[in-house]
Amino acid sequence: MKKFLPLLVLSLVVFMTSCTREYICQCTIKYSGTPPGLPDTSVVEFMIKDKKTEAAKQCEANSTSVTADNVTMDEKCRLY
């Protein structure tokens, strides 16, 4: 029993920490429209520390598309 307990504790620690990881959320921001001088496409990255499914939901929630004054800003985010 004394040999089994440390192995059990170590297994639980590894299992509990393996679920939560740091993921990179990468967002590509693209502008389109008729006015000249629109900014170039840019990429923004930030870290999310969570379970993979929750991190993906948080990352994709940042995706937006906004149109104002004939300019469309399209932001698409995905998890890496």
C-alpha positions as CSV (number, residue, x, y, z in Angstrom):
1,M,0.0,0.0,0.0
2,K,2.9,2.4,0.8
3,K,4.2,2.0,-2.8
4,F,0.8,2.4,-4.3
5,L,-0.1,5.7,-2.6
6,P,2.8,7.9,-4.1
7,L,2.1,6.4,-7.6
8,L,-1.6,7.3,-7.2
9,V,-0.8,10.9,-6.0
10,L,1.6,11.4,-8.9
11,S,-0.9,10.1,-11.4
12,L,-3.6,12.4,-10.1
13,V,-1.2,15.4,-10.3
14,V,-0.3,14.6,-13.9
15,F,-3.9,14.0,-14.9
16,M,-5.2,17.3,-13.3
17,T,-2.5,19.5,-14.9
18,S,-2.7,17.9,-18.3
19,C,-6.2,19.2,-18.9
20,T,-5.4,22.9,-18.6
21,R,-2.8,24.2,-21.0
22,E,-1.8,27.4,-22.7
23,Y,-3.1,27.9,-26.2
24,I,-2.4,30.6,-28.7
25,C,-5.4,32.4,-30.2
26,Q,-4.5,34.0,-33.5
27,C,-6.7,36.6,-35.0
28,T,-6.4,37.9,-38.6
29,I,-7.8,41.4,-39.1
30,K,-8.6,42.3,-42.7
31,Y,-10.0,45.6,-43.9
32,S,-11.9,46.0,-47.2
33,G,-13.9,48.7,-48.8
34,T,-13.8,51.6,-51.3
35,P,-11.9,54.3,-49.5
36,P,-8.2,54.4,-50.3
37,G,-5.5,54.0,-47.6
38,L,-7.0,51.1,-45.6
39,P,-4.7,49.4,-43.2
40,D,-2.9,46.2,-44.3
41,T,-4.1,42.8,-43.0
42,S,-2.6,42.3,-39.5
43,V,-2.3,39.3,-37.2
44,V,-2.8,39.5,-33.4
45,E,-1.9,36.6,-31.1
46,F,-2.7,36.2,-27.4
47,M,-2.6,33.3,-24.9
48,I,-5.5,31.5,-23.4
49,K,-5.0,29.1,-20.5
50,D,-7.9,26.7,-20.3
51,K,-9.1,23.3,-21.5
52,K,-8.8,22.9,-25.3
53,T,-12.6,23.0,-25.9
54,E,-13.1,26.1,-23.7
55,A,-10.1,27.8,-25.1
56,A,-11.4,27.3,-28.6
57,K,-14.8,28.8,-27.7
58,Q,-13.1,31.8,-26.1
59,C,-10.9,32.3,-29.1
60,E,-13.6,32.0,-31.7
61,A,-15.8,34.4,-29.7
62,N,-13.4,37.2,-30.6
63,S,-14.3,36.8,-34.3
64,T,-16.3,39.8,-35.6
65,S,-17.2,41.6,-38.7
66,V,-18.2,45.3,-38.7
67,T,-19.1,47.6,-41.5
68,A,-19.1,51.4,-41.2
69,D,-18.7,54.2,-43.8
70,N,-18.1,51.6,-46.7
71,V,-15.3,50.0,-44.8
72,T,-15.6,46.4,-43.5
73,M,-13.3,45.1,-40.8
74,D,-13.3,41.3,-40.7
75,E,-11.6,39.6,-37.7
76,K,-11.3,35.8,-37.7
77,C,-9.8,34.0,-34.8
78,R,-8.7,30.4,-34.4
79,L,-6.8,28.4,-31.9
80,Y,-3.3,27.1,-32.4
